[in-house]
Amino acid sequence: MNKDSAIKLKAFAQEIADRFSHKDREKNFNKEDFHVHKITVLSDTTASIIYLKEPSKKFAAAFMYYVNSSGGNWHYFFPTDSHVSGMLNFKDTLLAVERANFPRNFDEIVQEQQLTGSAQ
């Protein structure tokens, strides 16, 4: 992860903690404060944030992902088991797309060879 992304990630993790710490926030039934407990880099564009909730001392996990448009920004959600299961299954879809797209990288070369009668 590059330095700029890391700095944005750390700042946004704190912004989320501040956002969720409002005592009058909808669904904040226990009037909890969120504190960044741990940031774990998962890849160049993903990370997990573990938040400690006070006073319950329970944890919450957010999945962070970086979208590199309009200057690049971090986004997040708090995944459920169903989200994780779906993403594990999505890897098969992504692999199928990669396999289908790979030969398309050579379409222009094949067409050029056919036109010129040469092989590279």
DSSP file (Angstrom, degrees, kcal/mol; ACC not computed):
  #  RESIDUE AA STRUCTURE BP1 BP2  ACC     N-H-->O    O-->H-N    N-H-->O    O-->H-N    TCO  KAPPA ALPHA  PHI   PSI    X-CA   Y-CA   Z-CA
    1    1 A M              0   0    0      0, 0.0    44,-0.1     0, 0.0    43,-0.1   0.000 360.0 360.0 360.0 132.6    0.0    0.0    0.0
    2    2 A N     >  -     0   0    0     42,-0.2     4,-2.3     1,-0.1     5,-0.2  -0.320 360.0-109.1 -76.2 163.3    1.4    3.4   -0.9
    3    3 A K  H  > S+     0   0    0      1,-0.2     4,-2.6     2,-0.2     5,-0.2   0.882 115.9  53.4 -60.1 -43.4    1.9    6.1    1.7
    4    4 A D  H  > S+     0   0    0      1,-0.2     4,-2.3     2,-0.2    -1,-0.2   0.922 111.2  46.1 -60.4 -45.3   -0.9    8.3    0.4
    5    5 A S  H  > S+     0   0    0      1,-0.2     4,-2.6     2,-0.2    -1,-0.2   0.900 112.1  51.6 -63.1 -41.1   -3.4    5.5    0.6
    6    6 A A  H  X S+     0   0    0     -4,-2.3     4,-2.4     2,-0.2    -2,-0.2   0.905 110.1  48.2 -63.7 -42.3   -2.2    4.5    4.1
    7    7 A I  H  X S+     0   0    0     -4,-2.6     4,-2.1     1,-0.2    -1,-0.2   0.921 113.4  47.4 -64.4 -43.9   -2.5    8.0    5.4
    8    8 A K  H  X S+     0   0    0     -4,-2.3     4,-2.6    -5,-0.2    -2,-0.2   0.889 111.1  52.8 -63.8 -38.9   -6.0    8.3    4.0
    9    9 A L  H  X S+     0   0    0     -4,-2.6     4,-2.6     2,-0.2    -2,-0.2   0.941 109.5  47.1 -61.8 -48.7   -6.9    4.9    5.4
   10   10 A K  H  X S+     0   0    0     -4,-2.4     4,-1.6     1,-0.2    -1,-0.2   0.915 114.6  46.7 -61.6 -43.8   -5.8    5.8    8.9
   11   11 A A  H  X S+     0   0    0     -4,-2.1     4,-2.1     1,-0.2    -1,-0.2   0.906 113.5  48.1 -65.4 -41.7   -7.7    9.2    8.8
   12   12 A F  H  X S+     0   0    0     -4,-2.6     4,-2.5     2,-0.2    -2,-0.2   0.870 105.9  58.0 -69.7 -35.5  -10.8    7.6    7.4
   13   13 A A  H  X S+     0   0    0     -4,-2.6     4,-1.9     1,-0.2    -1,-0.2   0.906 109.9  44.8 -58.0 -41.0  -10.8    4.8   10.1
   14   14 A Q  H  X S+     0   0    0     -4,-1.6     4,-2.6     2,-0.2    -2,-0.2   0.882 109.4  55.4 -70.6 -38.2  -10.8    7.5   12.7
   15   15 A E  H  X S+     0   0    0     -4,-2.1     4,-2.5     2,-0.2    -2,-0.2   0.905 108.1  49.1 -60.1 -41.6  -13.6    9.4   10.9
   16   16 A I  H  X S+     0   0    0     -4,-2.5     4,-2.5     2,-0.2    -1,-0.2   0.924 109.6  51.8 -63.5 -44.2  -15.7    6.3   10.9
   17   17 A A  H  X S+     0   0    0     -4,-1.9     4,-1.0     1,-0.2    17,-0.6   0.925 112.0  46.4 -57.8 -44.9  -15.1    5.9   14.7
   18   18 A D  H  < S+     0   0    0     -4,-2.6     3,-0.4     1,-0.2     4,-0.3   0.906 111.6  51.9 -63.5 -42.0  -16.2    9.5   15.3
   19   19 A R  H >< S+     0   0    0     -4,-2.5     3,-0.8     1,-0.2    -2,-0.2   0.892 113.4  43.0 -61.9 -42.5  -19.2    9.0   13.1
   20   20 A F  H 3< S+     0   0    0     -4,-2.5    -1,-0.2     1,-0.2    -2,-0.2   0.597 100.7  72.3 -82.6 -10.4  -20.4    5.9   14.9
   21   21 A S  T 3<  +     0   0    0     -4,-1.0     2,-0.3    -3,-0.4    -1,-0.2   0.482  62.6 120.7 -85.7  -2.3  -19.7    7.3   18.4
   22   22 A H    X   -     0   0    0     -3,-0.8     3,-1.8    -4,-0.3    10,-0.1  -0.486  58.7-146.7 -65.3 122.3  -22.6    9.7   18.4
   23   23 A K  T 3  S+     0   0    0     -2,-0.3     8,-0.2     1,-0.3    -1,-0.2   0.792  98.0  48.5 -62.0 -29.1  -24.7    8.8   21.4
   24   24 A D  T 3  S+     0   0    0      7,-0.1    -1,-0.3     2,-0.0     3,-0.1   0.291  82.9 129.5 -95.6  10.7  -27.9    9.8   19.6
   25   25 A R  S X  S-     0   0    0     -3,-1.8     3,-2.1     1,-0.1     6,-0.2  -0.379  71.6 -97.3 -65.5 140.5  -27.0    7.9   16.4
   26   26 A E  T 3  S+     0   0    0      1,-0.3    -1,-0.1    -2,-0.1    -4,-0.1  -0.346 109.7  14.6 -56.8 135.9  -29.8    5.6   15.1
   27   27 A K  T 3  S+     0   0    0      1,-0.1     2,-1.2    -3,-0.1    -1,-0.3   0.503  87.6 120.9  72.2   8.6  -29.2    2.0   16.2
   28   28 A N    X   +     0   0    0     -3,-2.1     3,-1.7     1,-0.2    -1,-0.1  -0.500  30.4 157.8 -93.4  64.5  -26.6    3.0   18.8
   29   29 A F  T 3   +     0   0    0     -2,-1.2    -1,-0.2     1,-0.3    -2,-0.0   0.798  69.1  47.9 -62.1 -32.1  -28.8    1.5   21.5
   30   30 A N  T 3  S-     0   0    0     -3,-0.2    -1,-0.3     2,-0.0    26,-0.1   0.362 106.5-124.1 -92.7   5.6  -26.0    1.1   24.0
   31   31 A K    <   +     0   0    0     -3,-1.7     2,-0.2    -8,-0.2    -8,-0.1   0.917  50.3 178.1  54.1  47.2  -24.7    4.6   23.5
   32   32 A E        -     0   0    0    -10,-0.1     2,-0.4   -12,-0.1    -1,-0.2  -0.469  29.3-140.5 -87.7 152.6  -21.3    3.3   22.6
   33   33 A D  E     -A   54   0A   0     21,-2.5    21,-2.9    -2,-0.2     2,-0.4  -0.896  18.6-140.1-103.1 139.7  -18.1    5.0   21.6
   34   34 A F  E     -A   53   0A   0    -17,-0.6     2,-0.4    -2,-0.4    19,-0.2  -0.851  18.2-173.9-102.6 137.1  -16.0    3.4   18.8
   35   35 A H  E     -A   52   0A   0     17,-2.0    17,-2.9    -2,-0.4     2,-0.4  -0.996  32.9-111.5-129.8 134.8  -12.2    3.4   19.0
   36   36 A V  E     +A   51   0A   0     -2,-0.4    15,-0.2    15,-0.2     3,-0.1  -0.513  40.5 171.0 -63.9 119.5   -9.8    2.3   16.3
   37   37 A H  E     -     0   0A   0     13,-3.0     2,-0.3    -2,-0.4    14,-0.2   0.831  60.4  -4.7 -98.1 -45.1   -8.3   -0.9   17.8
   38   38 A K  E     -A   50   0A   0     12,-1.7    12,-3.0     2,-0.0     2,-0.5  -0.975  50.3-155.3-157.0 137.2   -6.3   -2.3   14.9
   39   39 A I  E     -A   49   0A   0     -2,-0.3     2,-0.5    10,-0.2    10,-0.2  -0.969  16.5-171.5-111.5 125.3   -5.8   -1.7   11.2
   40   40 A T  E     -A   48   0A   0      8,-2.9     8,-2.7    -2,-0.5     2,-0.4  -0.973  17.6-139.5-121.3 120.1   -4.8   -4.7    9.1
   41   41 A V  E     +A   47   0A   0     -2,-0.5     6,-0.3     6,-0.2     3,-0.1  -0.638  21.6 177.1 -75.5 127.9   -3.7   -4.2    5.5
   42   42 A L        -     0   0    0      4,-2.1     2,-0.3    -2,-0.4     5,-0.2   0.706  65.3 -27.2-102.7 -29.0   -5.2   -7.0    3.3
   43   43 A S  S    S-     0   0    0      3,-1.8     3,-0.5     1,-0.0    -1,-0.4  -0.912  82.5 -71.2-165.0-174.0   -3.9   -5.8   -0.1
   44   44 A D  S    S+     0   0    0     -2,-0.3   -42,-0.2     1,-0.2   -39,-0.0   0.799 133.4  25.9 -61.2 -27.4   -2.9   -2.6   -1.8
   45   45 A T  S    S+     0   0    0    -44,-0.1    21,-2.7    20,-0.0     2,-0.3   0.255 116.4  61.3-124.9  11.2   -6.6   -1.6   -2.0
   46   46 A T  E     + B   0  65A   0     -3,-0.5    -4,-2.1    19,-0.2    -3,-1.8  -0.975  48.6 160.6-139.3 154.9   -8.2   -3.4    1.0
   47   47 A A  E     -AB  41  64A   0     17,-1.9    17,-3.3    -2,-0.3     2,-0.4  -0.974  28.3-127.4-158.8 164.7   -7.9   -3.4    4.7
   48   48 A S  E     -AB  40  63A   0     -8,-2.7    -8,-2.9    -2,-0.3     2,-0.5  -0.954  15.5-157.8-119.3 146.4   -9.8   -4.4    7.8
   49   49 A I  E     -AB  39  62A   0     13,-2.2    13,-2.6    -2,-0.4     2,-0.6  -0.989   3.2-156.5-122.2 126.6  -10.4   -2.2   10.8
   50   50 A I  E     -AB  38  61A   0    -12,-3.0   -13,-3.0    -2,-0.5   -12,-1.7  -0.911  13.4-162.4-101.1 125.1  -11.2   -3.6   14.2
   51   51 A Y  E     -AB  36  60A   0      9,-3.1     9,-1.9    -2,-0.6     2,-0.5  -0.881  11.1-143.1-107.1 138.5  -13.1   -1.1   16.4
   52   52 A L  E     -AB  35  59A   0    -17,-2.9   -17,-2.0    -2,-0.4     2,-0.5  -0.888  17.5-147.2 -97.1 128.3  -13.4   -1.4   20.2
   53   53 A K  E  >> -AB  34  58A   0      5,-3.4     4,-2.3    -2,-0.5     5,-0.7  -0.856  21.6-119.2-101.4 127.2  -16.8   -0.3   21.4
   54   54 A E  E  45S+A   33   0A   0    -21,-2.9   -21,-2.5    -2,-0.5    -2,-0.0  -0.899  84.0  10.8-108.7 138.9  -17.0    1.3   24.9
   55   55 A P  T  45S+     0   0    0      0, 0.0    -1,-0.2     0, 0.0   -23,-0.1  -0.986 126.4  54.6 -94.3   1.6  -18.4    0.6   27.4
   56   56 A S  T  45S-     0   0    0      1,-0.1    -2,-0.2   -26,-0.1     3,-0.1   0.744  88.4-140.7 -69.4 -21.4  -19.3   -2.9   26.2
   57   57 A K  T  <5 +     0   0    0     -4,-2.3     2,-0.2     1,-0.3    -3,-0.2   0.672  55.6 137.4  66.5  18.3  -15.7   -3.8   25.4
   58   58 A K  E   < -B   53   0A   0     -5,-0.7    -5,-3.4     1,-0.0     2,-0.3  -0.538  47.5-128.8 -89.6 162.1  -17.1   -5.6   22.3
   59   59 A F  E     -B   52   0A   0     -7,-0.2     2,-0.3    -2,-0.2    -7,-0.2  -0.751  14.7-163.6-110.3 157.4  -15.4   -5.4   18.9
   60   60 A A  E     -B   51   0A   0     -9,-1.9    -9,-3.1    -2,-0.3     2,-0.5  -0.989  11.8-145.5-135.8 143.7  -16.8   -4.6   15.4
   61   61 A A  E     -B   50   0A   0     -2,-0.3     2,-0.4   -11,-0.2   -11,-0.2  -0.943  11.5-168.6-116.8 128.8  -15.0   -5.3   12.1
   62   62 A A  E     -B   49   0A   0    -13,-2.6   -13,-2.2    -2,-0.5     2,-0.5  -0.908  15.8-139.6-113.1 142.5  -15.2   -3.1    9.0
   63   63 A F  E     -BC  48  77A   0     14,-3.2    14,-1.5    -2,-0.4     2,-0.4  -0.897  21.1-160.3 -99.9 126.4  -14.0   -4.0    5.5
   64   64 A M  E     -BC  47  76A   0    -17,-3.3   -17,-1.9    -2,-0.5     2,-0.4  -0.867  10.7-179.4-109.7 139.2  -12.3   -1.1    3.8
   65   65 A Y  E     -BC  46  75A   0     10,-2.3    10,-2.4    -2,-0.4     2,-0.5  -1.000  20.3-134.3-141.0 141.8  -11.7   -0.8    0.0
   66   66 A Y  E     - C   0  74A   0    -21,-2.7     2,-0.6    -2,-0.4     8,-0.2  -0.795  11.1-162.2 -99.1 128.9  -10.0    1.8   -2.0
   67   67 A V  E     - C   0  73A   0      6,-2.9     6,-2.3    -2,-0.5     2,-1.6  -0.957  11.6-148.7-111.3 119.0  -11.6    3.2   -5.2
   68   68 A N        +     0   0    0     -2,-0.6     2,-0.3     4,-0.2     3,-0.1  -0.463  58.9 102.2 -91.6  65.4   -9.1    5.0   -7.4
   69   69 A S  S >  S+     0   0    0     -2,-1.6     3,-1.6     1,-0.1    -2,-0.1  -0.979  75.3  18.6-140.3 155.0  -11.3    7.7   -9.0
   70   70 A S  T 3  S-     0   0    0     -2,-0.3    -1,-0.1     1,-0.3    -3,-0.0   0.891 144.1 -40.1  52.6  43.6  -11.8   11.4   -8.3
   71   71 A G  T 3  S-     0   0    0     -3,-0.1    -1,-0.3     2,-0.0    -3,-0.1   0.360 107.1 -78.9  90.1  -5.7   -8.5   11.4   -6.4
   72   72 A G    <   -     0   0    0     -3,-1.6     2,-0.3     1,-0.1    -4,-0.2   0.587  53.4-165.3  83.2 126.7   -9.0    8.1   -4.7
   73   73 A N  E     -C   67   0A   0     -6,-2.3    -6,-2.9    -4,-0.0     2,-0.3  -0.992  18.6-122.1-144.3 150.1  -11.1    7.4   -1.7
   74   74 A W  E     -C   66   0A   0     -2,-0.3     2,-0.3    -8,-0.2    -8,-0.2  -0.699  27.6-174.2 -88.2 143.5  -11.7    4.7    0.9
   75   75 A H  E     -C   65   0A   0    -10,-2.4   -10,-2.3    -2,-0.3     2,-0.3  -0.849   5.2-171.9-129.1 166.9  -15.1    3.2    1.4
   76   76 A Y  E     -C   64   0A   0     -2,-0.3     2,-0.3   -12,-0.2   -12,-0.2  -0.979  16.2-177.8-153.8 162.8  -16.3    0.7    4.0
   77   77 A F  E     -C   63   0A   0    -14,-1.5   -14,-3.2    -2,-0.3    -2,-0.0  -0.950  34.5-117.4-156.1 161.5  -19.0   -1.6    5.2
   78   78 A F        -     0   0    0     -2,-0.3   -16,-0.2   -16,-0.2    -2,-0.0  -0.835  42.7-146.3 -99.3  97.1  -19.5   -3.9    8.2
   79   79 A P        -     0   0    0      0, 0.0     2,-0.2     0, 0.0   -18,-0.2  -0.262   7.0-148.4 -72.2 150.4  -19.8   -7.3    6.5
   80   80 A T     >  -     0   0    0      1,-0.0     4,-2.0    -2,-0.0     5,-0.2  -0.527  37.6 -96.1 -99.7 174.1  -22.0  -10.1    7.8
   81   81 A D  H  > S+     0   0    0      1,-0.2     4,-2.5     2,-0.2     5,-0.2   0.870 127.2  56.4 -58.2 -36.3  -21.2  -13.8    7.4
   82   82 A S  H  > S+     0   0    0      2,-0.2     4,-2.4     1,-0.2    -1,-0.2   0.892 104.7  50.9 -64.8 -40.5  -23.4  -13.8    4.3
   83   83 A H  H  > S+     0   0    0      2,-0.2     4,-2.4     1,-0.2    -1,-0.2   0.940 112.0  47.4 -60.0 -46.7  -21.3  -11.0    2.7
   84   84 A V  H  X S+     0   0    0     -4,-2.0     4,-2.4     1,-0.2    -2,-0.2   0.915 111.3  50.4 -63.5 -43.7  -18.1  -13.0    3.3
   85   85 A S  H  X S+     0   0    0     -4,-2.5     4,-1.8     1,-0.2    -1,-0.2   0.919 110.9  49.8 -60.1 -43.9  -19.7  -16.2    2.0
   86   86 A G  H  X S+     0   0    0     -4,-2.4     4,-2.0     1,-0.2    -2,-0.2   0.899 110.2  49.7 -62.5 -41.4  -20.8  -14.3   -1.2
   87   87 A M  H  X S+     0   0    0     -4,-2.4     4,-1.1     2,-0.2    -1,-0.2   0.876 107.2  54.7 -67.0 -36.8  -17.3  -12.9   -1.7
   88   88 A L  H  < S+     0   0    0     -4,-2.4     4,-0.4     1,-0.2     3,-0.3   0.901 112.6  43.7 -61.8 -38.9  -15.7  -16.3   -1.3
   89   89 A N  H >X S+     0   0    0     -4,-1.8     3,-1.2     1,-0.2     4,-0.8   0.819 104.1  65.2 -73.5 -31.0  -18.0  -17.5   -4.1
   90   90 A F  H 3X S+     0   0    0     -4,-2.0     4,-2.6     1,-0.3     3,-0.3   0.781  85.4  72.8 -63.2 -27.3  -17.4  -14.4   -6.2
   91   91 A K  H 3X S+     0   0    0     -4,-1.1     4,-2.3    -3,-0.3    -1,-0.3   0.858  93.9  54.3 -57.7 -34.1  -13.8  -15.4   -6.6
   92   92 A D  H <> S+     0   0    0     -3,-1.2     4,-2.1    -4,-0.4    -1,-0.2   0.893 108.4  48.6 -66.3 -39.4  -14.9  -18.1   -9.0
   93   93 A T  H  X S+     0   0    0     -4,-0.8     4,-2.2    -3,-0.3    -2,-0.2   0.926 111.8  48.8 -64.1 -45.3  -16.8  -15.6  -11.1
   94   94 A L  H  X S+     0   0    0     -4,-2.6     4,-2.4     1,-0.2    -2,-0.2   0.897 110.8  50.4 -63.5 -40.9  -13.8  -13.3  -11.2
   95   95 A L  H  X S+     0   0    0     -4,-2.3     4,-2.5    -5,-0.2    -1,-0.2   0.905 109.1  51.6 -63.4 -41.6  -11.5  -16.2  -12.2
   96   96 A A  H  X S+     0   0    0     -4,-2.1     4,-2.1     2,-0.2    -2,-0.2   0.894 110.1  49.2 -62.4 -40.3  -13.9  -17.2  -15.0
   97   97 A V  H  X S+     0   0    0     -4,-2.2     4,-2.3     2,-0.2    -2,-0.2   0.925 110.8  50.1 -64.9 -44.8  -13.9  -13.6  -16.3
   98   98 A E  H  X S+     0   0    0     -4,-2.4     4,-2.0     1,-0.2    -2,-0.2   0.916 111.6  48.5 -59.4 -43.4  -10.1  -13.4  -16.2
   99   99 A R  H  < S+     0   0    0     -4,-2.5    -1,-0.2     1,-0.2    -2,-0.2   0.883 112.9  47.7 -65.1 -38.5   -9.8  -16.7  -18.1
  100  100 A A  H  < S+     0   0    0     -4,-2.1     4,-0.4     1,-0.2    -1,-0.2   0.852 115.1  46.0 -70.0 -34.4  -12.4  -15.6  -20.7
  101  101 A N  H >X S+     0   0    0     -4,-2.3     3,-0.9     1,-0.2     4,-0.6   0.782  93.0  78.8 -80.5 -27.4  -10.6  -12.2  -21.2
  102  102 A F  G >< S+     0   0    0     -4,-2.0     3,-1.8     1,-0.3     4,-0.3   0.904  93.1  48.1 -53.3 -50.8   -7.0  -13.5  -21.4
  103  103 A P  G >4 S+     0   0    0      0, 0.0     3,-1.8     0, 0.0    -1,-0.3   0.787  99.6  69.2 -62.3 -24.0   -7.2  -14.7  -25.1
  104  104 A R  G X4 S+     0   0    0     -3,-0.9     3,-0.8    -4,-0.4     4,-0.4   0.690  83.8  71.6 -68.1 -16.7   -8.7  -11.4  -26.0
  105  105 A N  G << S+     0   0    0     -3,-1.8    -1,-0.3    -4,-0.6     4,-0.2   0.696 102.7  43.2 -67.1 -17.8   -5.4   -9.7  -25.3
  106  106 A F  G <> S+     0   0    0     -3,-1.8     4,-2.6    -4,-0.3    -1,-0.2   0.363  80.5 101.7-111.9   3.1   -4.1  -11.4  -28.5
  107  107 A D  H <> S+     0   0    0     -3,-0.8     4,-2.4    -4,-0.2     5,-0.2   0.898  85.1  48.5 -55.7 -44.5   -7.0  -10.8  -30.9
  108  108 A E  H  > S+     0   0    0     -4,-0.4     4,-2.4     2,-0.2    -1,-0.2   0.883 111.4  50.1 -65.4 -38.2   -5.2   -7.9  -32.6
  109  109 A I  H  > S+     0   0    0      2,-0.2     4,-2.6     1,-0.2    -2,-0.2   0.928 111.7  47.7 -65.4 -45.4   -2.0  -10.0  -33.0
  110  110 A V  H  X S+     0   0    0     -4,-2.6     4,-2.2     1,-0.2    -2,-0.2   0.919 112.8  48.7 -62.3 -43.9   -3.9  -12.9  -34.5
  111  111 A Q  H  X S+     0   0    0     -4,-2.4     4,-1.9    -5,-0.2    -1,-0.2   0.902 111.7  49.6 -63.0 -40.9   -5.7  -10.6  -36.9
  112  112 A E  H  X S+     0   0    0     -4,-2.4     4,-2.4     1,-0.2     6,-0.3   0.910 110.4  50.3 -64.2 -42.5   -2.5   -8.9  -37.9
  113  113 A Q  H  X>S+     0   0    0     -4,-2.6     4,-2.2     1,-0.2     5,-0.6   0.887 109.6  51.2 -63.0 -39.0   -0.8  -12.3  -38.5
  114  114 A Q  H  <5S+     0   0    0     -4,-2.2    -1,-0.2     2,-0.2    -2,-0.2   0.885 112.4  46.4 -65.3 -38.2   -3.7  -13.4  -40.7
  115  115 A L  H  <5S+     0   0    0     -4,-1.9    -2,-0.2     1,-0.2    -1,-0.2   0.883 122.9  33.0 -72.1 -38.8   -3.5  -10.2  -42.8
  116  116 A T  H  <5S-     0   0    0     -4,-2.4    -2,-0.2     2,-0.2    -1,-0.2   0.642  99.8-128.4 -93.7 -16.1    0.2  -10.3  -43.3
  117  117 A G  T  <5 +     0   0    0     -4,-2.2     2,-0.3     1,-0.3    -3,-0.2   0.660  67.5 124.6  75.9  16.7    0.6  -14.1  -43.3
  118  118 A S      < -     0   0    0     -5,-0.6     2,-0.4    -6,-0.3    -1,-0.3  -0.715  51.0-145.1-107.6 159.5    3.4  -13.9  -40.7
  119  119 A A              0   0    0     -2,-0.3    -9,-0.0    -3,-0.1     0, 0.0  -0.971 360.0 360.0-121.7 139.2    3.7  -15.6  -37.3
  120  120 A Q              0   0    0     -2,-0.4    -1,-0.1   -11,-0.1   -11,-0.0   0.392 360.0 360.0-110.8 360.0    5.3  -14.0  -34.3
